[in-house]
Amino acid sequence: MSATNQPSWQRGRVVSIDPAADAIARIVLALDTPVRAEPGSHVDVRLDTGEVRSYSVVSAGADGRTVTLGVHLSPTSRGGSRFMHALRPGDELDVTAPLQNFPLRIGAPRYILLAGGIGITAISAMGTALKGVGADYRLVYVARTRSATAFLSELAGLHGDRLELHIDDEGTGLDVGTLVGGVDAHTELYMCGPIRLMDAVRRAWVDRELPLPNLRYETFGNSGWFDAEEFVVKVPDLGVETTVGTDESLLDALERAGVDMMFDCRKGECGLCQVGIAAVDGTVDHRDVFYSEEQKTAATKLCACVSRVVRRPGAPAVPGTVTLAVH
């Protein structure tokens, strides 16, 4: 079964769970039905709470019976990473066949694969595929510490000098300007990582007027410019006021309050769940990748699935507040 964007659920069994790096688990799942996991695909997993989380497929077994995931234990986990790290061999859970929202196009003259932190889980299989077809590619892996670089020995063994490692605390952090400055109009860049890194790449890409279709990305929405804080959301036209906890999104809180919301990706990529801002007391922490810098500065809209509000610097320890406009 090939990766699609339509979920097909089956049972999975944990074959093994081992450390892949600091706070990152390598989890191998055996599946009831053989699958084909295309580069950039992910699986959805149903938690014990009934909620669903998505995890990139790092690799799949040759017979399609197993998939390997890499899961970071987030300090602000809303339940997903804690659940996954608590799994043990033999445990069973509901899992989809691979789903595809981040496809790799084979046939470009040159490629850059950029992974920041746990974003390597979405990029790893792309590197394997490009190596297999003899493509011209670079795999750029950015991390804060060497101990946080997951799957490093396997990547080094497979890619050799095509792997470029940038470690912040070793003084070899990535210079985004230099990276994008060396790109030509025929290079495709695929990236997955923290919003800050990807936003910097996107802005440099636009400044150089490189073809936008050649910049492709997948996000994870739990990284922003500020640490998550509790904040208050008000929707006067609907008579709604509720608090958004540090372990939930604005979208979650609005749904909990009975507001009928439109959404799709829940990762800050599609823009379907954007809402208008009537007023804000604090700073909007935009964590999406579809708004332009001018739109973010104007702060007239935000992405409900990932963006947050933090209190103003130096303000008393009271939650920030955002008032939404309903049209």
C-alpha positions in Angstrom: 0.0 0.0 0.0 1.5 3.3 -1.0 1.4 6.5 1.0 -1.6 8.7 0.4 -3.3 11.5 2.3 -6.3 9.3 3.3 -5.9 7.5 6.6 -6.3 3.7 6.6 -6.1 2.4 10.2 -4.6 -0.9 11.3 -2.9 -2.4 14.3 0.8 -2.0 15.0 3.0 -3.7 17.5 6.1 -2.3 19.1 9.1 -4.4 18.1 11.8 -2.2 19.8 12.3 1.1 21.5 15.8 2.4 22.0 17.5 5.8 22.4 18.4 7.5 19.2 19.8 10.6 20.9 19.2 12.7 24.0 15.4 12.6 24.6 14.8 11.0 21.2 13.5 7.4 20.9 13.9 5.1 17.9 10.6 3.2 17.8 10.2 0.3 15.4 6.6 -0.8 14.7 5.4 -4.0 13.1 2.3 -3.5 11.0 -0.5 -6.0 10.2 -0.6 -5.0 6.5 2.5 -4.4 4.4 3.0 -0.7 3.4 5.1 1.3 1.1 6.5 4.4 2.9 7.5 7.0 0.4 10.1 9.6 1.4 8.5 12.4 3.5 5.6 10.3 4.6 4.3 10.0 8.2 2.0 7.8 10.2 -0.8 8.9 12.5 -0.9 7.2 15.9 -3.9 7.0 18.2 -3.0 7.8 21.8 -4.6 6.1 24.9 -6.7 9.3 25.2 -8.2 8.8 21.8 -6.3 11.8 20.4 -4.2 11.4 17.2 -0.6 12.5 16.7 1.6 12.4 13.6 5.2 11.0 13.3 7.5 11.0 10.3 8.7 7.7 8.9 12.5 7.5 9.2 12.6 4.2 7.3 10.6 1.2 6.4 11.5 -2.5 6.3 12.3 -4.0 2.9 9.2 -6.2 3.2 7.0 -3.2 4.2 6.1 -4.9 7.5 7.9 -2.4 9.8 8.3 1.3 10.1 10.9 3.2 12.2 9.9 6.4 13.9 12.0 9.0 15.8 10.1 10.7 18.6 11.4 13.6 20.7 10.2 13.8 24.3 9.0 17.3 24.4 9.1 19.1 27.8 5.8 20.7 26.9 4.3 17.5 25.6 0.5 17.5 25.3 0.5 13.7 25.7 1.8 12.4 22.4 5.6 12.1 23.1 5.1 11.0 26.7 2.8 8.2 25.4 5.2 7.2 22.7 8.2 7.1 25.1 6.3 5.0 27.5 5.8 2.2 25.0 7.5 -1.1 25.4 8.2 -4.0 23.1 5.0 -6.0 22.6 2.6 -3.1 23.1 -0.1 -2.7 20.5 -1.7 0.5 19.2 -3.7 1.9 16.3 -1.6 3.3 13.5 -2.3 4.4 9.9 -0.6 3.3 6.8 1.9 6.0 5.7 0.3 9.4 4.8 1.9 11.8 2.4 1.9 15.6 2.8 5.6 16.2 2.0 6.5 14.5 -1.2 10.0 14.4 -2.7 10.2 15.1 -6.4 12.8 13.0 -8.2 14.5 14.7 -11.2 15.8 18.0 -10.0 19.3 18.9 -11.0 20.4 19.6 -7.4 19.0 19.2 -3.9 19.6 20.6 -0.5 18.0 18.6 2.4 17.9 20.7 5.6 17.0 19.2 8.9 16.8 21.0 12.2 16.8 18.9 15.4 14.0 16.3 15.3 13.2 17.4 11.7 15.7 14.8 10.6 13.0 12.3 10.9 11.2 13.8 7.9 14.3 14.3 5.9 16.2 11.1 6.5 14.3 8.9 4.0 14.6 11.6 1.4 18.4 11.4 1.7 18.2 7.6 1.3 16.1 7.9 -1.8 18.4 10.5 -3.4 21.5 8.4 -2.6 19.8 5.5 -4.3 19.1 7.3 -7.6 22.5 8.9 -7.7 21.2 12.5 -7.3 23.3 15.5 -6.6 22.4 16.4 -3.1 23.6 17.8 0.3 22.1 16.8 3.6 22.5 19.7 6.1 21.8 18.7 9.7 21.5 21.4 12.4 21.4 20.7 16.1 22.1 22.5 19.4 24.4 19.7 20.7 26.0 16.6 19.2 24.3 14.4 21.7 20.9 15.6 20.3 21.7 14.5 16.8 19.5 11.5 16.1 20.6 8.6 13.8 23.9 10.3 13.3 26.1 7.2 12.8 23.7 5.8 10.2 23.5 9.1 8.3 27.3 9.5 8.3 27.8 5.9 7.1 25.3 6.4 4.2 26.0 9.9 3.0 29.7 10.4 3.8 30.9 13.9 2.8 27.4 14.8 1.5 26.4 15.1 5.2 27.1 18.6 6.6 26.8 18.8 10.4 26.2 22.2 12.1 26.4 22.0 15.9 25.6 25.3 17.8 27.5 24.6 21.0 30.6 23.5 19.0 30.7 26.9 17.2 29.7 25.4 13.8 26.1 26.7 13.7 24.4 27.2 10.3 24.8 30.5 8.5 21.5 30.7 6.7 22.7 33.5 4.4 25.6 31.5 3.3 23.5 28.4 2.7 20.8 30.2 0.6 23.4 32.4 -1.0 24.9 29.3 -2.7 21.6 28.1 -4.1 20.8 28.5 -7.8 17.4 28.7 -9.5 17.5 25.0 -10.4 18.1 23.7 -6.8 15.2 22.3 -4.8 15.5 22.8 -1.0 13.5 20.5 1.4 13.4 21.4 5.0 11.9 20.4 8.3 12.8 21.9 11.7 12.0 24.7 14.2 9.9 27.6 12.9 12.8 30.1 13.6 15.2 28.2 11.3 12.6 27.7 8.5 11.4 31.3 8.7 15.0 32.5 8.3 15.5 30.3 5.3 12.2 31.4 3.8 13.0 35.1 4.2 16.5 34.6 2.6 14.9 32.6 -0.2 12.4 35.4 -1.0 15.2 38.1 -0.7 17.2 36.3 -3.4 14.0 35.9 -5.6 14.6 32.2 -6.0 11.6 30.2 -7.3 9.1 29.6 -4.5 8.0 26.2 -5.8 11.6 25.0 -5.2 11.3 25.6 -1.5 9.4 22.8 0.2 8.9 22.2 3.9 7.1 20.4 6.7 6.7 21.9 10.1 6.2 20.9 13.7 4.2 23.6 15.5 5.6 23.3 19.1 8.6 25.6 18.5 8.2 29.4 18.5 10.1 32.6 19.3 8.9 32.4 23.0 8.2 29.7 25.5 4.6 28.7 25.7 2.6 30.7 28.2 -1.0 30.5 29.4 -3.1 33.2 27.7 -6.8 34.2 27.5 -8.9 34.3 24.3 -12.1 36.2 24.0 -14.7 36.1 21.2 -17.2 38.8 22.2 -19.6 38.1 19.3 -20.0 34.5 20.5 -19.9 35.2 24.2 -16.8 33.1 24.6 -13.9 33.6 27.0 -11.5 30.9 28.0 -7.9 30.2 29.0 -5.5 28.5 26.6 -3.2 26.3 28.6 0.5 25.8 27.9 -0.3 22.2 26.9 -3.0 23.0 24.3 -3.4 25.2 21.2 -5.8 28.1 20.7 -7.7 25.8 18.3 -8.0 23.2 21.0 -9.3 25.8 23.5 -11.8 27.3 21.1 -13.2 23.8 20.2 -13.4 23.0 23.9 -15.4 26.2 24.4 -17.9 25.0 21.7 -16.7 27.2 18.8 -17.1 25.5 15.4 -13.7 25.8 13.8 -12.4 25.1 10.3 -8.9 23.4 10.2 -6.9 20.8 8.3 -3.1 20.4 9.0 -2.9 21.5 12.7 0.7 22.3 12.0 0.7 25.9 10.8 1.0 25.1 7.1 -2.4 25.4 5.5 -4.0 28.6 6.8 -7.5 27.2 7.1 -7.8 27.9 10.9 -6.6 31.5 10.7 -8.7 33.9 12.8 -8.9 37.7 12.9 -7.5 39.7 15.8 -9.6 42.6 17.1 -7.2 43.4 20.0 -4.2 41.9 21.7 -2.6 42.6 25.1 0.8 41.0 24.7 2.8 39.7 21.8 1.6 37.3 19.2 4.1 34.4 18.8 3.5 33.4 15.1 4.6 29.8 14.7 3.2 29.3 11.2 5.0 29.4 7.9 2.4 30.7 5.5 2.1 34.4 6.7 4.5 36.9 5.3 6.7 39.0 7.5 4.5 42.0 6.8 1.4 40.1 7.8 3.0 38.9 11.1 4.1 42.4 11.9 0.6 43.8 11.3 -0.8 41.2 13.7 -4.3 41.3 12.3 -4.6 37.5 12.0 -3.1 34.5 13.6 -3.0 30.7 13.0 -5.1 29.1 15.7 -3.5 25.7 15.5 0.1 26.8 16.4 0.4 30.5 17.2 0.2 31.8 20.8 0.2 35.0 22.8 2.7 35.9 25.5 2.6 38.8 27.9 4.5 41.9 27.2 8.1 42.0 28.3 8.4 43.5 31.8 4.6 43.3 32.3 3.2 41.9 35.6 2.8 38.2 35.7 -0.7 38.2 34.2 -1.6 36.2 31.1 -1.7 37.9 27.7 -5.1 38.3 26.1 -6.2 38.1 22.5 -9.7 39.2 21.4 -10.9 37.6 18.1 -13.1 39.2 15.4 -15.8 37.0 14.0 -16.9 37.9 10.4 
